[in-house]
Amino acid sequence: MTRGPCSDVSPKEPTGFLGGDVRALVTGVGGFVGKHLVSRLIAGRATVFGLDKDAPTRAELQARFTVDLGSPGDVERALRQAQPTHVFHLAGVLGSAEASPAALYQANVLGTATLFEAVGNAELDPSILVTGSSAVYGACSRLPIHENEPFTPLTHYGTSKAAQEILCVQYHLSRGLRVVRARTFNLVGPGLNRSLVLSGLCYQCAMVEAGEATAVHVGDVTPRRDFVDVRDAVRAYVLLAETGTSGEVYNVCGGRSYSVQECLDIVRHLAKVPLQVVSDPTRFRRAEIAEQVGRRDRLEKLGWRPEIPMEQSLADLLDDWRTRIREMRGS
């Protein structure tokens, strides 16, 4: 059973940040995670500033800075103006097929270094939460994966996120920056980019329902991944920014794995029409990790557990695509 519309799945009381003395700066504020995080912070009565190179204006932000992390002077000026007590570093480039290695390292590594340098130059001492990725683990054979497992990335994206984490450790040890790392597994929830497999399934389902497609095309449906709803993830980010140990890393994960086939079965159950599924050889990857699932012991000790079941996450994601497709069609 699902639990109703997405607006009803969050806990009644936001985790942390209850008071008007928190000034939060969110980099990558216009992205998928940024939108959910801002809503969470505003609910917790924080004053929120956004930083993004091309984010649309949001009325609830105290201010938005149109800044590229490749421009050190602009980043420092934004920090001096915002005077944040907390920084949530979400900005970066995902490891999509369109992303070049240069773009990944420029955004995920050099952009992070620019932010850290700007914090020091502005003589600020905020709590900094950096969102990393389970891609740093690669094909780890010991499951579930603990934070102590070594980096074995299989992609440039994973390597860029590993390098980003090493920067976090460096600046914490050498400059005293109060940096906490959130090593996030696979996100799901409304607004997810359709280049990612679960959003692609929901998008195709909504297109079939709208009469714009005849089938759902899939690649390999056997890989298993650990998914966590984005709304649960941003709860974890706020908690870590408030109570996480500086210099430490925390897995943000669901703690169990789902195969693509299991997720497809849920989507087929949620669909309003029968779905024809077609195996598409062009969607198969050359190198695929059979299973990845994380341990969340460290985060649980701080009081966090995921609350939104996969069925609800996929139902909300599918409803989000239904709405977007209706809007695109003007109906």
C-alpha positions, 0 to 999 in steps of 0.5 A: 500500500502507498501512503498518499501524495508526496506532500504527506510523506515527510515527518511532522517535525523537520529534523534540526534547525528549529530557529532563526539563527541558521543561515544556510547556503546551498550550492547547486540549489536549482538541481533535483536535490537542491529543490528538496533540501531548500524545502526542508530547510525552510520548514526548519525555519532556516534562512536559506541562500542559493548558489547556482550558475543558472538556477531559476529564482525561488521566492522562498530564498533569502537571496540567490547568487548566479555564480559558477564555482569556476569563478573564485572571486564571485564565490567568495563575494557570495559567501561574504554576503550570505555569511552562512553558518552552514553550507550544503555543497550539492553542486557538481556534474553527474556521471551521465553519458554526455559528461566528459571526464574534463567536465566531471573533474572541473566541477566535482573536484576543482569546484569544491576546491574553489568553494573551500578556498573561498570559505577560508578567504572570507574568514568564515567557519561554517559547518560544511556538508558535502554530498558524495556518492557510492560510486567511489566503492565501485564493484565492492565484493563485501556487502553490505558496504561499510564506510571503511571500504577502500575506493575502487571506482569504475568510472570517471564520475566515481573517481571524481567523487573520490578525489572530492572526498580526499579534498574534504579530508585535506582541508579538514586536516590542514585548514581546520574546515568543519567538513562532513561527508555524506556518501549517498547511494542511489536516489529516487523520488519526484523530480529525478532526472530521466537519464537515471534508470528508475526515472526513465521507467516512470517517464516511459510508463507515463508516456505510454499512459498518455498515448505518446509511446507504445512500450517501455524499453529496458536494458539489463534488469538484473543489477541490484542497487540500494535506493534511498528517497531524496526526501529521506536523504535531505533529512539526513543531510540536515542532521549531518550538518547539525550533528555529524562529526567533522572530518567523518563520512556517513553512508546515506542509504536504504540498507537493502537492494532492489533489482531493476526488475523488481522496480519495473514490477512495481511500476507495472503495478502502478500503471493505469494501462497494461505495459509492454516491456521491450529489451533494448540492447542499446541500454545495456552497459559494457561494465555493470556492477551486479549488486551494491548495498550499503550499511547505515550504522553511523547515520542510525546512531545519530537517529536517522532511518529511511521512512519512505518505502520504495513503492511510495517513492516510485508512485510519487515519481510516476505521478510527477512524470504524469503531471509534467507530461500533461503540462508539456502537452498543454492539457 
